[in-house]
Amino acid sequence: MQLGDARSGKLADNIAGFGRTLRRAGVPTDSARVALACEAALVVGVADRSDLRAALEAVLVQRAQDIAVFRELFDAYFRDPEIAHKLLAQMLPRAEGRADPPKRRPRVREALAAPTGTPRAAPDERIDLDAAMSASRLRQLRHADFAGLGAAEYRLVQRLARDIPLPLPQVAGRRTQAGPRGARPDWPAALRQAVRSGGELMQLPRRARRPQPPPLLLLVDVSGSMERYARLLLAFLHAATRGLRAGGAGRCDVFAFGTGLTDLTPAFRLADTDAMLAAAGERIDDYAGGTRLGEALSALGRQHARRLVGRRTLVLLVTDGLDTGEPAELDAALARLRRHTGPLLWLNPLLRFDGYAPLARGAAVLHRHADGMLAVHNLARLDALAAGIAAVLRT
């Protein structure tokens, strides 16, 4: 089962219109290649014009003699005010004069011209270019709630979330390293120094505990009320903890819970985020169901007790707190978890509402055990998540 929705957006309509223009110019293009062009555009993005042109050229052009026509038609399609006037009106400043159009190949002129005897923009041939992803729109998306995004916006925000870092505060590890203010004397280094100075010890070297990121325990709610948040937050956490997993300096265990508990740690070991999401979708069999956090935490203590590695472990619990289980069971499970781990931070999307209070039975129990509660409902909150974690840990 795949996480999230798969509704189509507006980019496909724009590329389909470009494909019809290519066919009028004599470039053989079918619907399968147009669909492949849509996927290529989503992969490379629209930030770099040359990358987008190269991606579309790779999938839409089959013959070498059509390359020059494609490139000229691509430039004209996105620059000619007669065709792209809606896009230019939103993204380019207006000018009083108009430069003479460059000389084009006859195939290009015929493709750009309206068919004889028909209106220039017939209902089935109208090209409606979308400039929704302009710079101002991107700024709006930073503060848009994940639950209110459209399909195209959701995919864009999911990719933007993968670039947000999550620098965690350092904790003192068990291993030591040379340091001027260490608590333990470094006797081997002192002997080597004494040999070099003729037996005299000029300074006593010391060793300090090596700082390292804390071990992480990620618990992500995949119930129905968290459906719009689960996939995006899993992608964010996978990309944000990639350095922690690759460096081997810290430990990261990931579990999804709904009506049961699913171990996502093997999926998180995959380097590619899309591959991780696909593997997670195959593992999770209770996606978009109910929430029984108490039973899930009890199963975590029984089946994965060795994964709770001590009081330095930082627990990030992503849920809205709308638990359908018994509050007494949840209270006992949270108490057991707190005895074997370190700080527990509740990442709650419902904090997007002003005046929110944890009044539900499960939310009240969770609020009593959590060391802090942080919002994770938009990109701006994810940007500030690291600072919020550090502030909660300091207090």
C-alpha positions in Angstrom: 0.0 0.0 0.0 1.4 3.4 -1.0 1.5 6.2 1.5 -0.3 9.5 0.6 -2.4 10.4 -2.4 -1.5 10.2 -6.1 -3.8 12.7 -7.7 -2.5 14.5 -10.8 -1.6 18.1 -10.8 -1.3 20.9 -13.5 2.1 20.1 -14.9 0.8 17.3 -17.0 -1.6 19.6 -18.9 1.2 22.0 -19.8 3.5 19.2 -21.1 0.6 17.7 -23.0 0.0 21.0 -24.8 3.7 21.1 -25.7 3.4 17.5 -27.0 0.5 18.5 -29.3 2.6 21.4 -30.6 5.4 19.0 -31.4 3.1 16.7 -33.4 1.9 19.7 -35.5 5.6 20.3 -36.2 6.0 16.8 -37.5 7.9 15.4 -34.5 6.5 11.9 -33.8 5.2 11.9 -30.2 2.6 9.7 -28.6 0.8 9.7 -25.3 3.2 7.3 -23.7 6.1 9.6 -24.4 4.1 12.6 -23.1 3.5 10.7 -19.8 7.2 9.8 -19.6 8.0 13.5 -20.1 5.8 14.4 -17.2 7.7 12.0 -15.0 11.1 13.3 -16.2 9.9 16.9 -15.4 9.1 15.9 -11.9 12.5 14.3 -11.5 14.6 17.2 -12.7 12.3 20.0 -11.5 11.6 23.3 -13.1 14.2 25.4 -11.4 16.8 25.0 -14.2 15.5 25.7 -17.7 18.4 23.8 -19.4 17.8 20.7 -17.3 14.1 20.7 -18.1 14.8 21.0 -21.8 17.4 18.2 -21.8 15.0 15.9 -19.9 12.1 16.6 -22.3 14.4 16.2 -25.3 15.6 12.8 -24.1 12.1 11.3 -24.0 10.2 13.2 -26.7 12.8 13.2 -29.6 13.4 10.0 -31.4 15.2 11.1 -34.6 18.4 13.2 -34.9 16.8 15.5 -37.5 14.2 16.6 -35.0 16.6 17.8 -32.4 17.0 21.3 -33.9 13.3 21.6 -34.4 12.6 20.6 -30.8 15.0 23.1 -29.3 13.8 26.0 -31.4 10.2 25.0 -30.6 10.9 24.7 -26.9 12.4 28.2 -26.8 9.5 29.7 -28.8 6.8 27.8 -26.8 8.0 29.3 -23.5 8.9 32.8 -24.9 6.4 33.8 -27.5 3.8 36.1 -25.9 1.1 34.8 -28.4 1.3 31.3 -26.8 2.7 31.9 -23.3 1.0 35.2 -22.5 -0.4 34.0 -19.2 3.0 32.8 -18.0 4.7 36.0 -19.1 2.0 38.2 -17.5 2.7 36.7 -14.1 6.4 36.2 -14.2 7.9 38.9 -16.5 7.7 42.7 -16.5 5.6 44.3 -19.2 7.4 46.2 -22.0 6.0 48.9 -24.3 7.7 47.7 -27.5 8.1 44.3 -29.0 11.2 42.9 -30.5 11.1 41.4 -34.0 10.6 37.7 -33.8 13.7 35.6 -34.8 13.7 33.7 -38.0 12.3 30.2 -37.4 12.1 27.0 -39.4 8.9 26.5 -41.4 7.9 23.5 -39.3 8.2 25.7 -36.2 6.1 28.5 -37.7 3.4 26.1 -38.8 3.3 24.5 -35.4 3.0 27.8 -33.6 0.4 29.2 -36.0 -3.3 28.6 -35.4 -4.9 26.0 -37.8 -6.6 27.6 -40.8 -10.3 28.3 -40.3 -10.3 27.6 -36.6 -10.0 30.0 -33.6 -6.5 30.5 -32.3 -7.3 28.9 -28.9 -9.9 26.2 -29.4 -11.4 24.7 -26.3 -9.6 21.4 -26.7 -6.3 23.0 -27.8 -6.1 25.8 -25.2 -2.7 25.9 -23.5 -3.1 27.1 -19.9 0.3 27.6 -18.4 0.5 27.6 -14.7 2.8 30.1 -12.8 1.7 29.0 -9.4 5.2 27.9 -8.4 6.7 31.4 -8.6 8.9 32.8 -5.8 6.0 34.4 -3.9 4.1 31.1 -4.1 7.1 29.2 -2.7 7.2 31.7 0.2 3.5 31.0 0.8 4.0 27.2 0.8 6.5 27.6 3.6 3.7 28.5 5.9 0.9 26.3 4.3 -0.5 23.5 6.4 0.4 20.1 4.9 -3.2 18.9 5.2 -4.5 21.8 3.0 -2.1 21.3 0.1 -3.1 20.2 -3.4 -1.5 17.3 -5.1 1.1 19.2 -7.1 1.9 21.4 -4.1 2.1 18.3 -1.8 4.8 16.8 -4.1 6.7 20.0 -4.3 6.6 20.5 -0.5 7.7 16.9 0.0 10.8 17.5 -2.1 11.5 20.8 -0.3 11.3 19.1 3.1 14.1 16.7 2.1 16.5 19.6 2.0 15.8 20.9 5.5 18.6 19.9 7.9 18.1 18.7 11.5 21.3 19.4 13.4 20.8 17.7 16.8 22.5 18.9 20.0 25.6 16.9 20.9 25.9 14.7 24.0 28.9 13.4 25.7 29.7 9.9 24.4 31.5 7.0 26.2 34.7 7.3 24.1 37.2 10.0 25.0 39.6 12.2 23.0 42.4 14.6 23.8 41.1 17.9 25.2 42.5 20.7 27.3 39.7 20.6 29.8 39.1 16.9 30.1 38.3 15.4 33.5 40.7 12.4 33.1 44.5 12.6 32.8 46.0 11.2 29.6 48.9 9.2 31.1 50.2 7.7 27.8 50.4 11.2 26.3 52.1 12.4 29.5 54.8 9.8 29.3 55.5 10.6 25.6 55.8 14.2 26.5 58.1 13.5 29.4 60.4 11.5 27.1 60.7 14.4 24.6 61.5 16.9 27.4 64.1 14.9 29.2 61.9 13.4 31.9 60.3 16.7 32.9 56.5 16.9 32.6 55.7 20.5 31.6 51.9 20.0 31.3 49.5 17.2 32.2 47.5 16.2 29.1 43.9 15.4 29.7 41.1 13.4 27.9 37.5 14.6 27.5 34.4 12.6 26.5 33.9 12.8 22.8 30.7 14.7 21.8 28.3 12.9 19.4 24.7 13.0 18.3 22.3 11.3 20.7 20.7 8.0 19.7 17.4 8.6 18.1 14.1 6.7 18.5 11.5 7.9 16.0 7.8 6.9 16.5 5.6 8.0 13.6 1.8 7.8 13.7 0.3 6.5 10.4 -3.3 6.5 11.4 -6.1 8.0 9.4 -6.0 11.4 11.0 -2.2 11.6 10.3 -2.5 10.4 6.7 -1.5 13.8 5.1 1.4 14.2 7.5 2.9 10.6 7.7 4.4 10.3 4.2 5.9 13.8 4.2 7.3 13.6 7.7 8.9 10.2 7.0 10.6 11.7 3.9 11.8 14.6 6.0 13.1 12.5 8.9 14.9 10.1 6.4 16.7 12.9 4.7 17.5 14.8 7.9 19.0 11.7 9.6 21.0 10.5 6.5 24.3 12.0 7.9 23.7 10.4 11.3 23.2 7.0 9.7 26.0 7.3 7.2 28.6 8.5 9.7 27.9 5.7 12.2 28.4 8.1 15.1 24.8 7.7 16.3 22.0 5.2 16.3 18.5 5.7 14.7 15.6 3.4 15.2 12.3 4.1 13.4 8.9 2.6 14.1 5.4 3.3 12.6 2.3 2.7 14.7 -1.4 2.7 14.1 -3.4 -0.2 15.4 -0.1 -2.1 15.6 3.7 -1.6 15.5 5.9 -1.7 12.3 9.7 -1.7 12.3 10.8 0.8 9.6 14.5 0.7 10.6 15.5 -1.6 7.7 13.7 0.7 5.3 15.4 3.8 6.7 18.8 2.2 5.9 18.1 2.7 2.2 19.9 5.7 0.8 17.2 6.9 -1.6 14.1 8.5 0.1 11.7 7.3 -2.6 12.9 3.8 -2.2 12.5 4.1 1.6 8.9 5.3 1.1 8.1 2.4 -1.2 9.6 -0.1 1.3 7.7 1.5 4.2 4.5 1.2 2.2 5.0 -2.5 1.7 5.8 -3.0 5.4 2.9 -1.0 6.9 -0.4 -3.0 6.9 -2.4 -0.6 9.1 -2.0 2.6 7.2 -4.8 5.1 7.6 -6.5 3.1 10.3 -7.0 3.8 14.0 -4.5 4.7 16.7 -3.7 2.5 19.7 -0.4 4.0 21.0 -0.5 2.2 24.3 -0.6 -1.2 22.6 2.2 -0.2 20.2 4.5 1.0 23.0 3.8 -2.2 24.9 4.8 -4.2 21.8 7.9 -2.0 21.5 9.0 -2.9 25.1 8.3 -6.6 24.6 9.7 -7.2 21.1 12.5 -4.6 20.8 13.7 -4.1 24.3 17.4 -4.1 23.2 16.6 -1.1 20.9 16.0 1.1 23.9 19.7 1.9 24.4 19.6 4.1 27.5 19.0 7.4 29.1 20.8 9.3 26.3 18.2 8.2 23.7 16.2 11.1 22.3 12.6 10.0 21.5 10.7 11.9 18.8 7.0 11.0 18.9 5.0 12.2 15.8 1.3 12.0 16.5 -1.8 14.2 17.0 -2.6 12.4 20.3 -6.0 11.1 19.1 -5.6 7.7 20.7 -8.5 5.2 20.7 -7.0 2.8 23.3 -7.3 2.8 27.0 -5.6 5.7 28.8 -4.4 3.5 31.7 -2.6 1.2 29.2 -1.0 4.3 27.5 0.0 5.7 30.8 1.8 2.5 31.9 3.5 2.1 28.5 4.8 5.7 28.5 6.1 5.2 32.0 8.0 2.1 31.0 9.4 3.9 27.9 10.6 6.9 30.1 12.5 4.5 32.4 14.6 3.2 29.5 15.1 6.3 27.3 16.0 9.9 27.6 13.9 13.0 26.7 10.5 12.5 25.0 9.5 15.2 22.5 6.0 15.2 21.1 5.8 16.5 17.5 2.1 17.5 17.2 0.6 18.8 13.9 -2.5 20.0 15.8 -0.5 22.9 17.3 -1.4 24.7 14.0 -4.7 25.7 15.7 -4.6 28.7 18.0 -5.6 27.9 21.5 -5.0 24.1 21.1 -5.1 22.2 24.4 -4.5 18.4 24.8 -8.1 17.7 26.1 -8.5 14.2 24.5 -7.8 11.3 26.9 -4.8 10.0 25.1 -3.4 13.5 24.4 -3.7 14.4 28.1 -1.7 11.3 29.1 0.9 12.0 26.5 1.2 15.6 27.5 1.8 14.6 31.1 4.8 12.4 30.1 6.3 14.5 27.3 9.2 16.8 28.0 8.0 19.2 25.3 5.6 19.7 22.5 6.6 21.1 19.1 4.6 21.9 15.9 5.4 20.1 12.6 2.6 21.2 10.3 4.5 23.3 7.7 7.9 23.8 6.2 8.6 26.8 8.5 8.1 24.7 11.6 10.4 22.0 10.2 13.0 24.6 9.7 12.8 25.7 13.3 12.5 22.1 14.6 16.2 21.8 15.5 16.2 25.0 17.5 13.0 23.9 19.3 14.6 20.6 20.2 17.7 22.3 21.6 15.6 24.8 23.6 13.5 22.0 25.1 16.6 20.0 26.1 18.2 23.0 27.7 15.2 23.4 30.0 
